[in-house]
Structures are given as C-alpha cells and as structure tokens.
Amino acid sequence: METAWRRRGAGGALFRRFPEEITAERVTVNASPYAVEIYRHLRFRTKESEQITDGIRYPPMEYLR
C-alpha cells in the first residue's frame, strides 16, 4: 500500500518531536523483536529479557525522561 507520505520521513519527524511532547516520566512498550534497534535509536532501553505471551515474542522496553 503506497501512499503519498510513505518514505518521506514523516515517521522520523514524529519521533524527533516525541521527547518534546511527552509529559510522562516513563513510557513503556512491548516492542517487536524486529523494532528493538529502532526503539534504541529513540533512546528506549530494554527493561527485561524477551517475553513470550500467547506465542507472541516481545522485549519490554522503556523510555525515561
């Protein structure tokens, strides 16, 4: 599904604004194993070892202000 905004940096721009916009001291995500490096680039850190719930693998990650 190709759209007018795909591959033009819209997602990157949103995440560059992320630290300026959040008000929470901590944000947590259950990341896809394939997205771990992307989250690390956004200054998230792995919180625990990889988990498996209902057959879905995910490493819990968090962002601290």
C-alpha positions, 0 to 999 in steps of 0.5 A, a space after each residue: 500500500 503506497 501512499 503519498 507520505 510513505 518514505 518521506 520521513 514523516 515517521 522520523 519527524 514524529 519521533 524527533 518531536 516525541 521527547 518534546 511532547 511527552 509529559 510522562 516520566 516513563 513510557 513503556 512498550 512491548 516492542 517487536 523483536 524486529 523494532 528493538 534497534 529502532 526503539 534504541 535509536 529513540 533512546 528506549 532501553 530494554 527493561 527485561 529479557 524477551 517475553 513470550 505471551 500467547 506465542 507472541 515474542 516481545 522485549 519490554 522496553 522503556 523510555 525515561 525522561 
